[in-house]
Amino acid sequence: MTAPCSARLAVVQPDRREVVLVPGFTATVVRPSSITVSGLDRDGRPQVIEGRELLARALQHEIDHLDGVLFVDRLRGIKRQQIVRRIHKLQRLHQW
C-alpha cells in the first residue's frame, strides 16, 4: 500500500495507553481498538487493511503522521498547557 486514501474507524472498545510525550509527562491515548484502512497499492489497485489491537494502534499512529497530526494536538485543557510549556522550555534550553 502506498498511502491510505481514507480510514474508517470502527469503535469496538476504546484502547487506553499511557504515552510518554515529553520526558516527565505522560498522557492517556484513547483510540478505537479496531480500524479499517483503505488505500491504493503501487499499481493503483484498491487495498483494504483491517487491524485490531496493536495493528490498529500502529495504523492510526501512521495515519496521524500522514495527516500532520501530533499527539499533543489532540490534548486539551491543563494537560495540554503543561506539556506545551515544557516543550517550549526544552526548546529554549536547546534540548528539544
VEXRO-852431 format. One record per atom (N, C-alpha, C): residue number from 1; atom name; x, y, z. Coordinates in nm, 2 decimals, m for minus. Example, Ala and Ser with C-alpha at 12.3 -4.5 7.8 and 13.67 -1.06 7.14 Angstrom:
   pos   site        x        y        z
     1      N     1.32    m0.57     0.78
     1     CA     1.23    m0.45     0.78
     1      C     1.32    m0.33     0.78
     2      N     1.28    m0.22     0.71
     2     CA     1.37    m0.11     0.71
     2      C     1.29     0.00     0.79
END
This chain:
   pos   site        x        y        z
     1      N     0.08    m0.12     0.00
     1     CA     0.00     0.00     0.00
     1      C     0.09     0.12     0.00
     2      N     0.06     0.22    m0.09
     2     CA     0.15     0.34    m0.09
     2      C     0.11     0.44     0.01
     3      N    m0.02     0.48     0.01
     3     CA    m0.06     0.58     0.11
     3      C    m0.21     0.56     0.13
     4      N    m0.26     0.55     0.25
     4     CA    m0.40     0.54     0.27
     4      C    m0.48     0.66     0.21
     5      N    m0.59     0.63     0.14
     5     CA    m0.67     0.75     0.10
     5      C    m0.79     0.77     0.19
     6      N    m0.82     0.68     0.27
     6     CA    m0.92     0.70     0.37
     6      C    m0.91     0.60     0.48
     7      N    m0.96     0.63     0.60
     7     CA    m0.96     0.54     0.71
     7      C    m1.10     0.54     0.77
     8      N    m1.15     0.43     0.79
     8     CA    m1.28     0.41     0.86
     8      C    m1.25     0.35     1.00
     9      N    m1.28     0.42     1.10
     9     CA    m1.26     0.37     1.24
     9      C    m1.39     0.30     1.29
    10      N    m1.37     0.19     1.34
    10     CA    m1.48     0.11     1.40
    10      C    m1.45     0.10     1.55
    11      N    m1.53     0.17     1.63
    11     CA    m1.50     0.17     1.77
    11      C    m1.57     0.04     1.83
    12      N    m1.48    m0.05     1.86
    12     CA    m1.53    m0.17     1.93
    12      C    m1.52    m0.16     2.08
    13      N    m1.40    m0.11     2.12
    13     CA    m1.37    m0.09     2.26
    13      C    m1.25     0.01     2.26
    14      N    m1.27     0.12     2.33
    14     CA    m1.16     0.22     2.34
    14      C    m1.04     0.15     2.40
    15      N    m0.93     0.19     2.35
    15     CA    m0.80     0.14     2.40
    15      C    m0.73     0.25     2.47
    16      N    m0.70     0.24     2.59
    16     CA    m0.63     0.34     2.67
    16      C    m0.48     0.30     2.69
    17      N    m0.39     0.39     2.65
    17     CA    m0.25     0.36     2.67
    17      C    m0.18     0.49     2.73
    18      N    m0.09     0.47     2.82
    18     CA    m0.01     0.58     2.86
    18      C     0.11     0.60     2.76
    19      N     0.12     0.72     2.72
    19     CA     0.22     0.76     2.62
    19      C     0.31     0.87     2.67
    20      N     0.44     0.85     2.66
    20     CA     0.54     0.95     2.70
    20      C     0.55     1.05     2.59
    21      N     0.51     1.17     2.62
    21     CA     0.51     1.28     2.52
    21      C     0.64     1.36     2.53
    22      N     0.67     1.40     2.65
    22     CA     0.79     1.48     2.68
    22      C     0.85     1.41     2.81
    23      N     0.98     1.41     2.82
    23     CA     1.03     1.35     2.94
    23      C     0.97     1.40     3.07
    24      N     0.92     1.31     3.15
    24     CA     0.85     1.35     3.27
    24      C     0.70     1.37     3.26
    25      N     0.64     1.37     3.14
    25     CA     0.50     1.38     3.12
    25      C     0.44     1.26     3.04
    26      N     0.33     1.22     3.08
    26     CA     0.26     1.12     3.01
    26      C     0.11     1.16     2.99
    27      N     0.05     1.10     2.90
    27     CA    m0.10     1.13     2.87
    27      C    m0.16     1.00     2.83
    28      N    m0.29     0.99     2.85
    28     CA    m0.36     0.87     2.81
    28      C    m0.41     0.89     2.67
    29      N    m0.38     0.79     2.59
    29     CA    m0.42     0.78     2.45
    29      C    m0.55     0.70     2.44
    30      N    m0.66     0.75     2.39
    30     CA    m0.78     0.67     2.37
    30      C    m0.80     0.66     2.22
    31      N    m0.79     0.53     2.18
    31     CA    m0.81     0.51     2.03
    31      C    m0.90     0.39     2.02
    32      N    m0.98     0.39     1.91
    32     CA    m1.06     0.27     1.88
    32      C    m0.96     0.14     1.87
    33      N    m1.01     0.03     1.92
    33     CA    m0.93    m0.09     1.92
    33      C    m0.94    m0.16     1.78
    34      N    m1.01    m0.11     1.69
    34     CA    m1.01    m0.17     1.55
    34      C    m1.02    m0.06     1.45
    35      N    m0.96    m0.09     1.33
    35     CA    m0.97     0.02     1.22
    35      C    m0.97    m0.05     1.09
    36      N    m1.03     0.01     0.99
    36     CA    m1.03    m0.04     0.86
    36      C    m0.97     0.08     0.77
    37      N    m0.86     0.05     0.70
    37     CA    m0.79     0.15     0.62
    37      C    m0.80     0.11     0.48
    38      N    m0.84     0.20     0.39
    38     CA    m0.84     0.17     0.25
    38      C    m0.75     0.26     0.18
    39      N    m0.68     0.21     0.08
    39     CA    m0.59     0.29     0.00
    39      C    m0.55     0.22    m0.13
    40      N    m0.45     0.26    m0.19
    40     CA    m0.41     0.20    m0.32
    40      C    m0.27     0.14    m0.31
    41      N    m0.25     0.03    m0.38
    41     CA    m0.11    m0.02    m0.38
    41      C    m0.03     0.05    m0.49
    42      N     0.09     0.00    m0.51
    42     CA     0.18     0.07    m0.61
    42      C     0.13     0.07    m0.75
    43      N     0.04    m0.02    m0.78
    43     CA    m0.02    m0.03    m0.92
    43      C    m0.15     0.04    m0.93
    44      N    m0.19     0.11    m0.82
    44     CA    m0.32     0.18    m0.82
    44      C    m0.44     0.10    m0.79
    45      N    m0.42    m0.03    m0.75
    45     CA    m0.53    m0.12    m0.72
    45      C    m0.58    m0.09    m0.57
    46      N    m0.71    m0.09    m0.55
    46     CA    m0.76    m0.06    m0.42
    46      C    m0.72    m0.17    m0.32
    47      N    m0.68    m0.14    m0.20
    47     CA    m0.65    m0.23    m0.09
    47      C    m0.72    m0.19     0.03
    48      N    m0.75    m0.29     0.11
    48     CA    m0.82    m0.27     0.24
    48      C    m0.74    m0.35     0.35
    49      N    m0.71    m0.28     0.46
    49     CA    m0.64    m0.35     0.57
    49      C    m0.73    m0.33     0.69
    50      N    m0.76    m0.44     0.76
    50     CA    m0.83    m0.43     0.88
    50      C    m0.74    m0.47     1.00
    51      N    m0.73    m0.38     1.10
    51     CA    m0.64    m0.41     1.21
    51      C    m0.71    m0.40     1.34
    52      N    m0.67    m0.48     1.43
    52     CA    m0.72    m0.49     1.57
    52      C    m0.60    m0.47     1.67
    53      N    m0.63    m0.42     1.78
    53     CA    m0.53    m0.41     1.89
    53      C    m0.41    m0.34     1.85
    54      N    m0.29    m0.40     1.85
    54     CA    m0.16    m0.34     1.82
    54      C    m0.16    m0.29     1.67
    55      N    m0.20    m0.36     1.58
    55     CA    m0.20    m0.32     1.44
    55      C    m0.29    m0.20     1.42
    56      N    m0.41    m0.19     1.49
    56     CA    m0.50    m0.08     1.48
    56      C    m0.43     0.05     1.54
    57      N    m0.36     0.03     1.65
    57     CA    m0.29     0.15     1.71
    57      C    m0.18     0.20     1.61
    58      N    m0.10     0.10     1.55
    58     CA     0.01     0.14     1.46
    58      C    m0.05     0.21     1.34
    59      N    m0.15     0.16     1.28
    59     CA    m0.21     0.22     1.16
    59      C    m0.26     0.36     1.19
    60      N    m0.33     0.38     1.31
    60     CA    m0.38     0.51     1.35
    60      C    m0.26     0.61     1.37
    61      N    m0.16     0.56     1.43
    61     CA    m0.04     0.64     1.46
    61      C     0.02     0.69     1.32
    62      N     0.03     0.60     1.23
    62     CA     0.09     0.64     1.10
    62      C     0.00     0.73     1.02
    63      N    m0.13     0.71     1.03
    63     CA    m0.23     0.80     0.96
    63      C    m0.21     0.94     1.02
    64      N    m0.20     0.95     1.15
    64     CA    m0.17     1.08     1.22
    64      C    m0.05     1.15     1.15
    65      N     0.06     1.07     1.14
    65     CA     0.18     1.13     1.07
    65      C     0.15     1.18     0.93
    66      N     0.08     1.10     0.85
    66     CA     0.04     1.14     0.72
    66      C    m0.04     1.27     0.72
    67      N    m0.13     1.28     0.82
    67     CA    m0.22     1.40     0.83
    67      C    m0.15     1.52     0.90
    68      N    m0.03     1.50     0.94
    68     CA     0.04     1.60     1.01
    68      C    m0.01     1.63     1.15
    69      N    m0.07     1.53     1.21
    69     CA    m0.12     1.55     1.35
    69      C    m0.03     1.49     1.45
    70      N     0.01     1.57     1.55
    70     CA     0.09     1.52     1.66
    70      C     0.00     1.49     1.78
    71      N     0.04     1.40     1.87
    71     CA    m0.05     1.37     1.98
    71      C    m0.08     1.49     2.06
    72      N     0.01     1.58     2.08
    72     CA    m0.01     1.69     2.16
    72      C    m0.13     1.78     2.10
    73      N    m0.15     1.77     1.97
    73     CA    m0.26     1.84     1.91
    73      C    m0.39     1.79     1.96
    74      N    m0.40     1.67     2.00
    74     CA    m0.52     1.61     2.05
    74      C    m0.55     1.64     2.19
    75      N    m0.46     1.69     2.27
    75     CA    m0.48     1.72     2.41
    75      C    m0.55     1.85     2.43
    76      N    m0.62     1.86     2.54
    76     CA    m0.70     1.98     2.57
    76      C    m0.67     2.02     2.72
    77      N    m0.70     2.14     2.75
    77     CA    m0.70     2.18     2.89
    77      C    m0.57     2.19     2.95
    78      N    m0.57     2.17     3.08
    78     CA    m0.45     2.18     3.17
    78      C    m0.33     2.09     3.12
    79      N    m0.36     1.97     3.09
    79     CA    m0.26     1.88     3.04
    79      C    m0.19     1.93     2.92
    80      N    m0.26     1.98     2.82
    80     CA    m0.20     2.04     2.70
    80      C    m0.11     2.16     2.74
    81      N    m0.16     2.25     2.82
    81     CA    m0.09     2.37     2.86
    81      C     0.04     2.33     2.93
    82      N     0.04     2.23     3.02
    82     CA     0.16     2.18     3.09
    82      C     0.26     2.13     2.99
    83      N     0.22     2.05     2.90
    83     CA     0.31     1.99     2.81
    83      C     0.37     2.09     2.71
    84      N     0.28     2.18     2.66
    84     CA     0.33     2.28     2.56
    84      C     0.43     2.37     2.63
    85      N     0.41     2.41     2.76
    85     CA     0.51     2.49     2.83
    85      C     0.64     2.42     2.85
    86      N     0.63     2.29     2.88
    86     CA     0.75     2.20     2.90
    86      C     0.83     2.20     2.77
    87      N     0.76     2.18     2.66
    87     CA     0.83     2.17     2.53
    87      C     0.90     2.31     2.50
    88      N     0.83     2.42     2.52
    88     CA     0.89     2.55     2.50
    88      C     1.01     2.57     2.58
    89      N     1.00     2.53     2.71
    89     CA     1.12     2.54     2.80
    89      C     1.24     2.46     2.74
    90      N     1.21     2.33     2.70
    90     CA     1.32     2.25     2.64
    90      C     1.37     2.31     2.51
    91      N     1.29     2.37     2.44
    91     CA     1.34     2.44     2.31
    91      C     1.43     2.55     2.35
    92      N     1.39     2.63     2.45
    92     CA     1.48     2.75     2.49
    92      C     1.61     2.70     2.54
    93      N     1.62     2.58     2.60
    93     CA     1.74     2.52     2.65
    93      C     1.81     2.44     2.54
    94      N     1.76     2.44     2.42
    94     CA     1.82     2.36     2.31
    94      C     1.82     2.21     2.34
    95      N     1.72     2.17     2.42
    95     CA     1.72     2.02     2.45
    95      C     1.60     1.96     2.38
    96      N     1.54     2.02     2.29
    96     CA     1.42     1.97     2.21
    96      C     1.45     1.98     2.07
END
